[in-house]
């Protein structure tokens, strides 16, 4: 089932997610719905806060980037209760977007190498190193479960330049081809 994606401006996107256990209600169905929602919106990652759940869960399928990095062929993963243990290297810039912030893309600096601990959908514990685009996508989604958005990593000048776009998104004044929930429309009772 395709779920609506929460738009910029909703307080849930600023909340740190809580850990879950294997008894979380309907978790396999939730994970399947998150992948379906992500694919329908042409994304490569989706975090639970983006669908209104303040939990530490995100999904990634980075295979659309396999031409840029062959390691990403079939790079499809579920991250539950993730914790980034290390971020290393010289930060590099890459143009990022976000399903909760449609039509806004900005260059974001991130570390090229990370070590992360997480459990997968089968509750197997992993501690792995990732590099390059894989690390970047994971860091972007990890930020969501920490209550952070990529726009917070921008310079004050860039933030000021996109402020009106962000306000328009929160009011629902954006053209998207996937279901979204807009915080300011909700407040007006629509």
C-alpha positions as CSV (number, residue, x, y, z in Angstrom):
1,X,0.0,0.0,0.0
2,X,1.3,3.4,-0.9
3,X,1.4,5.7,2.1
4,X,1.3,9.5,2.0
5,X,4.7,11.2,2.6
6,X,4.8,13.9,5.2
7,X,5.8,17.2,3.8
8,X,8.4,19.7,5.1
9,X,7.1,21.7,8.1
10,X,5.4,18.8,10.0
11,X,6.9,18.6,13.5
12,X,7.3,14.8,13.2
13,X,10.2,15.4,10.8
14,X,12.0,17.2,13.6
15,X,11.5,14.4,16.3
16,X,14.1,11.8,17.1
17,X,12.7,8.3,16.4
18,X,12.4,5.8,19.2
19,X,13.8,2.2,19.0
20,X,11.4,-0.6,18.2
21,X,11.5,-4.4,18.9
22,X,10.5,-7.4,16.8
23,X,7.0,-7.2,18.2
24,X,6.3,-3.8,16.6
25,X,2.8,-4.2,15.1
26,X,2.7,-5.4,11.5
27,X,6.4,-4.6,10.9
28,X,6.8,-6.8,7.7
29,X,3.7,-5.1,6.2
30,X,5.0,-1.7,7.2
31,X,8.4,-2.4,5.6
32,X,6.7,-3.6,2.4
33,X,4.5,-0.5,2.3
34,X,7.6,1.7,2.8
35,X,9.4,0.2,-0.2
36,X,6.2,0.5,-2.3
37,X,5.8,4.1,-1.3
38,X,9.4,4.9,-2.0
39,X,9.3,3.3,-5.4
40,X,6.1,5.1,-6.3
41,X,7.7,8.4,-5.4
42,X,10.9,7.5,-7.4
43,X,13.1,7.7,-4.2
44,X,16.1,5.7,-3.2
45,X,15.4,5.9,0.6
46,X,12.5,6.4,2.9
47,X,12.5,6.8,6.7
48,X,9.6,6.1,9.0
49,X,9.2,9.7,10.2
50,X,8.4,10.6,6.5
51,X,5.3,8.5,6.7
52,X,4.3,9.8,10.1
53,X,6.0,7.2,12.4
54,X,8.5,8.5,14.9
55,X,10.5,5.2,15.0
56,X,14.1,4.2,14.1
57,X,13.4,2.5,10.8
58,X,14.4,3.3,7.2
59,X,14.6,1.5,3.9
60,X,17.0,2.0,1.0
61,X,17.3,0.8,-2.6
62,X,20.2,2.5,-4.2
63,X,20.3,0.4,-7.3
64,X,19.3,3.5,-9.5
65,X,22.8,4.7,-8.8
66,X,24.5,1.5,-10.0
67,X,25.8,3.3,-13.2
68,X,27.7,5.8,-10.9
69,X,28.8,3.0,-8.5
70,X,28.6,-0.7,-9.4
71,X,28.6,-1.6,-5.7
72,X,25.0,-0.3,-5.6
73,X,23.6,-2.9,-7.9
74,X,20.9,-4.7,-5.9
75,X,21.8,-2.5,-2.8
76,X,18.4,-2.9,-1.1
77,X,18.4,-2.8,2.7
78,X,16.3,-2.3,5.8
79,X,17.8,-0.5,8.8
80,X,16.1,-0.9,12.2
81,X,17.4,0.9,15.3
82,X,20.5,2.1,13.4
83,X,23.3,3.9,15.1
84,X,26.2,5.5,13.2
85,X,29.3,4.7,15.1
86,X,31.9,6.5,13.0
87,X,32.0,9.1,10.1
88,X,35.4,9.6,8.5
89,X,37.2,11.1,5.6
90,X,37.2,14.5,3.9
91,X,33.6,15.7,3.4
92,X,32.4,15.8,-0.2
93,X,29.5,17.6,-1.8
94,X,26.7,16.0,-3.7
95,X,23.3,17.3,-4.9
96,X,20.6,15.8,-2.7
97,X,16.8,15.9,-2.7
98,X,14.2,14.5,-0.3
99,X,10.7,13.1,-0.8
100,X,9.5,15.3,2.0
101,X,10.9,18.4,0.3
102,X,9.9,18.0,-3.3
103,X,11.4,20.2,-6.0
104,X,14.3,21.3,-3.7
105,X,17.7,20.0,-4.5
106,X,20.9,21.3,-2.9
107,X,24.6,20.4,-2.6
108,X,25.2,18.8,0.8
109,X,28.6,18.0,2.4
110,X,28.9,14.6,4.0
111,X,31.6,12.2,5.2
112,X,32.5,9.6,2.6
113,X,33.0,6.7,5.0
114,X,30.7,5.5,7.8
115,X,30.4,2.6,10.2
116,X,26.9,1.7,11.3
117,X,25.2,-0.8,13.6
118,X,21.7,-1.9,12.8
119,X,19.3,-4.8,12.7
120,X,17.7,-5.9,9.5
121,X,14.1,-7.1,8.9
122,X,15.0,-10.6,10.2
123,X,16.4,-9.1,13.4
124,X,20.0,-10.0,12.5
125,X,22.5,-7.5,14.0
126,X,25.0,-6.0,11.6
127,X,28.0,-3.7,12.1
128,X,29.2,-2.6,8.6
129,X,31.3,0.0,6.8
130,X,29.9,1.8,3.8
131,X,31.6,4.3,1.5
132,X,30.7,6.8,-1.2
133,X,27.1,7.0,-2.4
134,X,25.9,4.2,-0.2
135,X,27.3,6.0,2.9
136,X,25.6,9.2,1.7
137,X,22.2,7.7,1.2
138,X,22.4,6.0,4.6
139,X,23.5,9.2,6.3
140,X,20.6,11.1,4.7
141,X,18.0,8.5,5.9
142,X,19.7,8.3,9.3
143,X,19.3,12.0,9.7
144,X,15.6,11.5,9.4
145,X,15.4,9.1,12.3
146,X,17.5,11.7,14.3
147,X,14.9,14.4,13.5
148,X,17.2,16.2,11.0
149,X,16.7,17.3,7.4
150,X,19.3,17.9,4.7
151,X,18.3,21.6,4.6
152,X,19.8,22.0,8.1
153,X,23.2,21.2,6.6
154,X,23.0,24.2,4.2
155,X,24.7,27.6,4.7
156,X,22.6,30.4,6.2
157,X,22.6,32.1,2.8
158,X,21.3,28.9,1.0
159,X,18.6,28.5,3.7
160,X,17.5,32.0,3.1
161,X,17.4,31.6,-0.6
162,X,15.1,28.5,-0.4
163,X,12.9,29.7,2.5
164,X,9.9,30.7,0.3
165,X,10.1,27.3,-1.5
166,X,10.0,25.5,1.8
167,X,7.1,27.5,3.1
168,X,5.2,26.8,-0.2
169,X,5.8,23.0,0.3
170,X,4.4,23.1,3.8
171,X,1.3,24.8,2.4
172,X,0.9,22.2,-0.3
173,X,1.9,24.5,-3.1
174,X,4.0,22.0,-4.9
175,X,3.3,19.7,-7.8
176,X,4.1,16.0,-7.0
177,X,3.0,12.7,-8.5
178,X,2.8,10.9,-5.2
179,X,0.6,11.2,-2.1
180,X,1.6,13.7,0.5
181,X,0.4,15.2,3.7
182,X,1.0,18.9,4.2
183,X,1.2,20.3,7.7
184,X,-0.5,23.7,7.1
185,X,-3.3,22.2,5.1
186,X,-4.0,19.8,8.1
187,X,-4.2,22.8,10.5
188,X,-6.9,24.4,8.3
189,X,-9.0,21.2,8.5
190,X,-8.5,20.1,4.9
